[in-house]
Amino acid sequence: MRPLSFDPHALRKHLLRHKMATLPALKDVLGTTADLTVFRKLKLLDYLSSYTHRGRYYALRETARFDSAGLWSHEAVWFSRFGTLLATIESFVNPSPRGWFAHELADALHAEVQDPLHDLVRAGRLHRSEVAGRFLYTSADSRQARDQLRTRQTAQSVPLVADASALQVSPDELKTAILLFYSLLDEQQRRLFAGLESIKLGHGGDSILAEFLGLDPHTIARGRQQLLDQQVTTGRTRRSGGGRKLIEKKPPTSLP
């Protein structure tokens, strides 16, 4: 029979070696059948519970290598700097400049979020508003939620704007102003402008800008590549003398 070992260092050594473990595995390490014994020892070690897989996995905080969003995964099991899935969702939604749709959160967190979002809204910890037929989840703070909603609504109609919370104009007015500015550019400038905005938008930017500006996506892709390759013609779009040749007009001859 395996001897009892209630030393928390036994848990630490196991978690350092394996990165994470389930409760049954940790009970086996300690030689106990009591869940409470394991949790008492884990508390001494500053541990994390996975926010995926129903919290069945445990790891040491010192082992986690959190990314810029505060997330870390090992063998497709996800942990969060913020703790539970509920706390992680709040930490994503509250500081966001334009809130989150459920499918966006699910993709970012690699987890099902519908039930947690429902619980957070019902508890008054988040707010939701309908945008384009879907629920947008925003901060429970009314002022922050209003800014997030406005930014998202603007982004839906004007994809060039990242944060519209401080704008004093409506999305329609902003869209009209941008399109007027765009119409004043020459051919190359339009292509480069669209290419730059596509770079800022990231994946799918060519298609989004093509619809907004009424351009061919290939034209935007060309402008984007010109900027990345630093192959931009300065000065006029066409060289002097390019295009249709000038025809010298003869003075009219007088009738006899």
C-alpha positions in Angstrom: 0.0 0.0 0.0 1.3 3.5 -0.9 2.3 5.5 2.2 0.4 8.7 3.0 2.2 11.9 1.9 0.4 15.1 2.8 3.4 17.3 2.0 2.2 20.1 -0.4 5.7 19.9 -2.0 4.7 16.5 -3.4 1.9 18.2 -5.3 4.2 21.0 -6.5 6.7 18.6 -7.9 4.0 16.6 -9.7 2.5 19.8 -11.2 5.9 21.2 -12.2 6.7 17.9 -14.0 3.3 17.4 -15.7 2.2 21.0 -16.1 -1.4 20.1 -15.0 -3.3 17.3 -13.4 -6.9 16.2 -12.5 -8.2 15.8 -9.0 -8.0 12.0 -9.0 -4.3 12.2 -10.0 -3.5 14.7 -7.2 -5.3 12.5 -4.7 -3.1 9.6 -5.8 0.0 11.8 -5.3 -1.0 12.5 -1.7 -2.2 9.0 -1.1 -5.7 10.2 0.0 -9.3 9.7 -1.0 -10.4 13.1 0.4 -10.9 16.0 -2.0 -10.7 18.5 0.8 -7.2 17.3 1.6 -6.0 18.1 -1.9 -7.6 21.5 -1.9 -6.0 22.4 1.4 -2.6 21.6 0.0 -3.3 23.4 -3.3 -4.2 26.6 -1.6 -0.6 26.7 -0.2 0.7 26.6 -3.7 -1.3 29.4 -5.5 -3.0 27.1 -8.0 -5.2 27.6 -11.1 -8.3 25.7 -12.2 -8.9 25.3 -15.9 -11.8 27.4 -17.1 -12.5 24.8 -19.8 -13.3 21.1 -19.3 -15.6 22.1 -16.3 -12.6 23.1 -14.2 -11.3 19.5 -13.9 -7.7 20.4 -14.4 -5.3 22.1 -12.0 -1.9 23.8 -12.6 0.5 26.1 -10.7 0.3 29.8 -11.5 4.1 29.8 -11.7 3.9 27.3 -14.5 1.5 29.3 -16.7 2.8 31.3 -19.6 0.0 33.7 -20.1 -0.4 35.4 -23.4 -1.2 39.1 -23.8 -4.9 38.4 -23.2 -4.1 36.6 -19.9 -4.8 33.1 -21.3 -2.6 29.9 -21.3 -3.3 26.5 -22.7 -1.7 23.1 -22.3 -2.8 20.1 -24.3 -6.0 22.0 -25.4 -6.9 22.8 -21.7 -7.3 26.5 -21.1 -6.4 28.5 -18.0 -6.9 32.2 -17.3 -5.0 34.8 -15.3 -8.4 35.9 -14.1 -9.6 32.5 -12.8 -13.0 31.2 -13.7 -14.8 31.5 -17.1 -17.2 34.0 -15.6 -14.3 36.2 -14.3 -12.5 35.9 -17.6 -15.5 36.9 -19.6 -15.9 40.0 -17.4 -12.3 40.9 -17.8 -12.7 40.8 -21.6 -16.0 42.6 -21.9 -15.5 45.5 -19.4 -12.4 47.2 -20.8 -13.3 46.4 -24.4 -13.9 49.6 -26.5 -16.8 48.1 -28.4 -18.1 45.1 -26.4 -18.2 41.5 -27.6 -20.7 39.3 -29.5 -21.0 35.8 -28.1 -19.4 34.1 -31.1 -16.4 36.5 -30.8 -15.9 35.6 -27.2 -16.3 31.8 -27.9 -13.5 32.1 -30.5 -11.2 34.1 -28.3 -11.7 31.9 -25.2 -12.0 28.5 -26.9 -15.1 27.8 -24.8 -18.9 27.8 -24.9 -20.0 31.2 -23.4 -23.7 31.4 -23.9 -24.7 30.1 -20.4 -22.0 32.1 -18.6 -23.1 35.3 -20.5 -26.7 34.7 -19.5 -25.7 34.3 -15.9 -23.6 37.4 -15.9 -26.4 39.5 -17.5 -29.0 38.1 -15.1 -26.7 38.9 -12.1 -26.3 42.5 -13.4 -22.5 42.0 -13.9 -22.8 42.7 -17.7 -25.3 44.4 -20.0 -26.5 43.4 -23.4 -28.0 45.3 -26.3 -29.2 44.2 -29.8 -27.0 45.2 -32.7 -27.7 43.9 -36.2 -29.9 41.1 -34.9 -27.4 39.8 -32.4 -26.8 40.6 -28.7 -23.8 42.7 -27.9 -22.4 42.2 -24.4 -21.1 45.3 -22.7 -20.1 46.7 -19.3 -22.6 46.9 -16.5 -21.6 50.5 -16.1 -24.1 52.5 -18.1 -21.7 55.1 -19.4 -19.1 52.6 -20.5 -21.9 50.4 -22.1 -23.2 53.5 -24.0 -19.7 54.2 -25.4 -19.1 50.5 -26.3 -22.5 50.3 -28.1 -21.8 53.5 -30.1 -18.4 52.3 -31.1 -19.7 49.0 -32.2 -22.6 50.6 -34.2 -20.2 52.9 -35.9 -17.8 50.0 -36.7 -20.7 48.1 -38.3 -21.3 50.9 -40.8 -17.9 52.6 -40.9 -15.2 49.8 -40.7 -12.4 52.4 -40.8 -13.1 53.6 -37.2 -11.7 51.6 -34.3 -13.1 53.6 -31.4 -16.0 56.0 -31.9 -16.7 56.6 -28.2 -15.5 60.1 -28.3 -17.0 61.1 -31.7 -19.6 63.9 -31.8 -21.1 62.8 -35.1 -23.4 60.0 -36.2 -22.2 57.0 -38.1 -24.0 58.2 -41.3 -22.3 61.7 -41.1 -18.9 60.0 -40.5 -19.4 57.7 -43.5 -20.4 60.6 -45.7 -17.3 62.5 -44.7 -14.9 59.6 -45.3 -16.4 58.9 -48.7 -16.1 62.6 -49.7 -12.5 62.6 -48.6 -11.9 59.4 -50.6 -13.5 60.9 -53.7 -10.9 63.7 -53.7 -7.9 61.3 -54.0 -6.3 60.3 -57.3 -6.2 56.7 -58.5 -3.0 55.6 -56.7 -3.9 57.5 -53.5 -7.3 55.7 -53.4 -5.6 52.3 -53.8 -3.0 53.0 -51.1 -5.5 54.5 -48.7 -7.7 51.3 -49.1 -4.6 49.1 -48.7 -3.5 50.8 -45.5 -6.9 50.5 -44.0 -7.1 46.9 -45.0 -3.8 46.3 -43.2 -5.2 47.9 -40.0 -8.4 45.8 -40.2 -6.5 42.5 -40.6 -8.0 39.3 -41.9 -10.8 39.9 -44.3 -10.0 43.6 -44.6 -9.9 43.6 -48.4 -13.5 42.4 -48.6 -14.7 44.8 -45.9 -13.1 47.8 -47.6 -14.2 46.7 -51.1 -17.8 46.8 -50.0 -17.5 50.1 -48.1 -15.6 51.9 -50.8 -17.0 50.3 -53.8 -13.7 48.9 -55.0 -12.5 45.6 -56.4 -10.8 43.5 -53.6 -7.9 42.9 -56.0 -7.3 46.6 -56.3 -7.1 46.9 -52.5 -4.8 43.9 -52.3 -2.6 45.6 -54.8 -2.4 48.8 -52.8 -1.7 46.8 -49.6 1.1 45.0 -51.3 2.5 48.2 -52.7 2.8 49.6 -49.2 4.3 46.5 -47.8 6.8 46.3 -50.6 7.4 50.1 -50.4 6.8 50.4 -54.2 4.9 53.6 -54.4 5.2 56.1 -57.2 5.6 59.6 -55.9 4.2 62.6 -57.6 1.5 62.3 -60.2 -0.2 59.0 -60.9 0.5 59.4 -64.6 3.7 60.7 -66.1 3.4 63.9 -68.0 2.6 62.8 -71.6 1.2 59.5 -70.5 -2.2 58.3 -71.6 -4.0 59.8 -74.6 -1.7 61.9 -76.9 -2.4 65.6 -77.1 -3.7 66.7 -80.5 -2.7 70.1 -81.6 -5.7 72.0 -82.7 -5.3 74.0 -85.9 -6.8 77.4 -86.0 -9.9 77.6 -88.1 -9.4 78.7 -91.6 -11.4 81.7 -92.8 -13.8 81.2 -95.7 -13.0 82.9 -98.9 
